[in-house]
Amino acid sequence: MMTNKITLCIFDLDGVIVDTAKFHFLAWRNLARTFGYELTKEQNEKLKGVSRVQSLECLLEWAGVTKTDDEKAALAASKNDEYVASVQQVDTIEALSGVIDFIHELKAKNIKIAIGSASKNAKLILERMGIIDLFDAIVDGTMTTKGKPDPEVFLLAAELTACKPKNAIVFEDASKGIDAALAANMYAVGVGDKQQLGHAHLVIAGFDNVNFEELTRRIK
């Protein structure tokens, strides 16, 4: 049962507010093919919530390929260039169903709202969606040195909004993100697959027909 008053809600970006996972997958797959490796969708799932540098390290390990630091930097930049180009070619980037209504409900209750994402493109995506002004703080991969499951990204969001970690809820679609929220001493709500996110305080399929009062009652 939830015992602390909630003053802050932190949202991961990809898979929680928006789904640009297909663009990431295509960019990583195309990069892998340049050194003769075929990335599977199952492997791509393991890259959820993981930083670009860490994702590249995973890819190289799976492929059994060794690169110098300079080569790694060039590969990571190449992947990001393809991803950004793909995002910019889309006329509109739509939020996942129900989440914007839920965010507006939080604002009406004077609850602080933050982004906590490993992506270095978070602000670009939010600007393209036209919703960047909804957030009191945006913590992305340009502001952190430690990736999830380290809690740095969420603790910084709490610091920037002047809220205590124990008064925050994190919404995450990745197992490592849930780990990071728990390590930050925050309530963790998984968005998606209960089998992968079962260690969260609560798991929801999505934000359709979800309201804040009901959600907080369900958190264990």
N, C-alpha and C positions, 0 to 999 in steps of 0.2 A: 504493500500500500504506500502511495506517495505521501511523504510527510513534510516536504519542503515546498514553500510557495515558489511558483515558477515566475521568474522575471526575464528570462532569455530563452529563445529558441534558435538553435543553430542548425542550418541545413547544409548537407553536402550538396553539390551542384548536379553532377551527372548521375542520372538514375533516380534522383529524388525530386528535383525541380524540372529538369530537362533530360531528354535522352539523346545524346549525341554519340552514344557508344558505337553505333555503326560506322561513324566517321573515323573514330579511333581504330577500330578493328581493321578497316580497309587500309588505313595508313600504315599500321604495324605490319599487316600481311604483305603489303607491297614492298615495304622495307626488307622484310625477311626474305622475300623472293630474290632480292638483289644478291644475296649470298646463298641461294639455292635451298632455302628452307621454307616449308609450308606451315604457317601458323594455323592452329585449329581454333575453332570457336571456344572449345573447352579451355584451352590455354589462355585465350583472351579473357575469359571470365576471371582468371587469377590475377589479371592486371588491374582489375577494378580497384579504385581508391589508392593505387600505387603511383608514385611520382614517375615522371618521364624517364629520369635517369635509372631508377630502380627497374622500371619496365624493360628498358633496353638491356640491362644486365641479365634479367630473366630470359629475354629472347636470345641473347648471345649464348647463354648457358644451355638452353634447350637445343640450340642449333650446333653446339660444340664449336663455336667460332670465337677466336681471340682477336681483339682489336686494341690498338693503342688508345691512350686517353684522347689524343687529337682526333682519331678516327671515330671514337665514340661520340665526341662532341658534335662532329659533322653529321653523324647518323641521326642523333637526337634532333638536331636542328632541321634536318631534311624531313624527318617524320612530322615535326611540328608544322613546317611550312605546308606540307600536303594537307594536314588536318585543318589548318586555318583557311586554306584556299577552299576546301570542301564546305566548311561552315559558311564562308562568305558567298558561296555560289547559291545557297539556299535562300529563296525569297523571304520566308519567315521561319523563325524557330519557335515552335509552340511549346508552352509549358505542359508538363504532364497533368492529366485530368485532376481537377479539384484542388491542386496545391496553391494556386493564386488566391482562390476564395478563402482557403485556410489561413494564408498569410494576412489577408485583409482582416480576418476575424481577430488574429493576434494583435494587429495594429490598433483595432478598436478597443482592445483590452489593455492598451499601453504596455504590451510586452515587447521587449527589444528583440530584433530579428537580425541574424547574422548569417553569412556564408562561411563555411569552413571546408575548403576544397584544396586538394593537392594540385589542381589544374593551374597552370600559369596563364591560361586563357579565360579565367572566370569572368573578369570584367568585360572582355570582348563579347562573350556569350550573353551576359546580362544586358549589355548595351544593345546588342542585336535584337534581344527579346523586348526591349523597352521597359524593363522592370528594375533597373539598377537602383532607382531612387527608393525602392521599397525597403532597402536594407540599411540598418544602422551601422553595420561594419561588414567589410568584405575581407576575409583572410584567405589568401590563395598561395600557390606555390612559389610566388616571388617574395613572400614575406617570411617563409619558414626554412629551416635547415634540416629538420627531421621529419620524415614521412610517417604516416600512420603505419603501424599501431601506436607510435609515439603520440602523446596527447597534445603536443605543442600547438597545433593548429587551433584546437578548441579552447585551450587555455588562453591563447592570445585573443580569440574572439571575446572571451569573458572579460579579459583585461580592457579591451578597447571599448566595451559597452558598460564598464564599471559594474559588472554583475559577478556574484560569487558562483563558482562551479557547481556547488550543491543546489543552486537555484536554476540550473539550466537543463534543457532537454536537447539532445542531439538527434537529428533524423538522418539515418544512414542506410545505404543499400549494399554496403560491402562489409564482410566479416572483420576486416582489419579496422574499418571505421568504427564498428561497434566496440572493438577492443580499445581503441583510442578514447572513445567516450567514457568507457568504464574506468580507464586509467586516469582520466581527468576528474573522476568522482562526480560525473554527471549522469542524469537519466538517459538511457539509450533506447531509442525507438527504431527498430528495423523496418525498412520499407521494401517489401518484396518477399523472398522465399524464406519460409519459417525454418526449413531444414538448415539453411546456411546462416541464418541470423538468430537462431533460437536462444543464444546467450544474452540477447538484449532483454531489457525489462518488459518490452512489449513489441510485437511484430504486427504490422498492418500491411494489407495488400497494396494499398494506395490511399489517396486522400479523398476519394469520392465519398460524400456523405459522412465525412469525419469532422466532428467539431471538438473544440478544445476541452470543454468541460467533460465530455464523455471520454475523451482520450486520457485525460489525467486520472479519471476514476479507474480506468482499466490498467494503469501502470502499477506493477507489483513492486 
